[in-house]
Amino acid sequence: MIYVFLAEGFEEIEALTPVDCLRRAGKTVQTVGIGGSVIRGSHGIPVTADITEDGVVLDDSLEMIVLPGGMPGTRNLQKNETVRSAVNYCAEQGIFIAAICAAPSILGEMGLLSGKQATCYPGFEPELKGCDAKAVPVCQDGTIITGRGPGAAMDFSLKLVGTFLGDDAADTLAGQMVYRV
């Protein structure tokens, strides 16, 4: 199971591109509405989540969590106890944590990026706390995968697919979607 957390003000392309790509690749993905089942993105697009935070199960079926950025979506995720519990669970169990745009700041604030490499939306680097911030579209350091921003959403999503199915599968999917062809 892969959870993609949605909080009011999330960046739509950063949330839905991973959902789309991972589902196309055959992975089981559930969007999780924080604070309700219909969550409005930062550009006013309402999205109906598959489940609400009450439905989140942290067990050995969990393969990854994805934290999209956007404002105030990132701050709404950051202050939510279900999200923080999921991040801690994944960190403790060695489960993948993916965050894009401003959302890597959540991991920085929780002390999970110290001594690691990561990327984030320009200007959020100080919030990565002890991280070697890179100005690249996507960065992976162990089980933490970070993306720079909305323009990196497809590269970020394909990296997530490649994490589970290999780079060849990600390249095949990119070709099927007429991306980088």
N, C-alpha and C positions, 0 to 999 in steps of 0.2 A: 504494500500500500504506500502511496505517495500522497501526502497532504500538501495542498497549496492554500495558504491562509490568506483570507480576504478581510480587510478592515476598511471602514469608511475612509475614502480618499486614497485607495490603492491605485497604482499606475496600471491601467488596463492591459496594455501591451506586454508588460512585464509579468503579469499573472496569467493571462490567457494564452500567450505563445507557448510557455512550457506545458500547460495543460494540453493544448492541441498537439504539440510534437510528441509528448510522452504517450498520449493515447493513440496517436497514429502508429507509434512504435510497439503498441500492444501492452503498455504498462497500465496498471490500475491506478487511477488518480482520482482523488476526491477534493473538490474545493470545499473549504471550511469557512463559513460565515461567522465572523466575530461580532457578536452583538445582535445577530438576527440572520434570517435566511436570504434576504435581499439586501445586497451591499452596493452602495453607489461608489463608483470609481472617481478618481480625481478630475475626470473630464465629464462627469455627470452621467455616465453609462451605468444603469442598474444591472447587476448580475445576480442571478439566483444561485446560491451556493448549493452544492449537493447535500451537505450536512451543516449543522451548526456546531459550535464548539463543544456542546454537550455530547456530541457523537464521536469525539476524538478518542481513539483507543491507542494507548502507548504500550505496544507489546512486540513480540518478535516478528510480526507481519509488517511492521513499519520499515520501509526501505529508504525513505528520504522525506524531508520537509522542505518546502520552498516558501521563501519570504519575499514577496514583491515589494518594490519601493513605492514612491509616490508620497505626497504630503496632503493631508496629515496621516495617510495610511500607515507609514512607517512608525510614527509616534503612537498611533492607536494599537499597532501590533506590539510595540515595545512595552506598553503598560498593561498588556493583557496576561493574566496568570496562566491561561491555557497555552498560549504561545510560548511563554517563558518555560513552562514545564516541558513542553515538547522539545524546545531547543536544548534544555539541560539533559533530558532523557537521551536525545540523539548524541550529544557530546559524550555522555557517560558510556553509551553502548557502542560507540564507533559507527553510528549511522550517519549517512550523508545529510549535510545541511547546506542548502543553496539559498543565497540571498543576492539581490540585485539592486543597483541604484543607491538609494539611501539606506536600505535595509541592512547592509553589512554593519552599519553603526550599531544595530541591536547586538550583534555578536561582539563587537568591540566593547560596548558598555557592559556586557556580561563577562568580559575577560577571556573570551575564546579566541581572539586573534593575536594575542601577545606572542611575538616571535614567529609569526606566520606571514605569508605573503597573501595579499588580497587586493581587490580593486573596488571602487565605489564611484558614485557620482562626484564629479569635481566639487571640492569644497567640504566634503564630509571626511576627508582623510584624518583630521585631528580626532574624530570620534572613533577611529579604528583602534586606538589605544595600544601602542606597542607593536603595531603591525608595520611590515614593510609594504607600504602602499605602492601599487603599480598602476600606471596609466595605460592599461590594456583592456580590450573588450571583455575578456573572461580570464579568470585566474583560479587555479585549483591548488590547494595545499592540503594534502591528505584528504580527509572527508569533508572539507569545507570548499565549496565552489561559489565564487562571487562573480557578479557581472557589473559592468560600469554604468549602464543606464538604458533608457528606452531603445536607443539605436543599436544596442548590443543584445536585444532580446532574442533574436533568432540564433546568434552564435551561442549565447548562454543556454538556450533550450536544446540545441544540438549537442552541446557539451554534456548536458544531463542525459540525453539519449545515449551518447557514446559511453558514458560512465557505466551504464547497465548492459548495453548491447555491443559495445566496441565501436571504434572509429569508422570501420567499414559500413556498419549499419547506419551510423549518423550521416555518413557521406551519401549513402543510398537514399536515405530519407530526404536529404538536402536536394538531391537530384530530382526526386519525385515531386518535390515542392517547387522546382525550378528556382532554386536558390544557389547562387554561385555557379551557375552553369554557363 
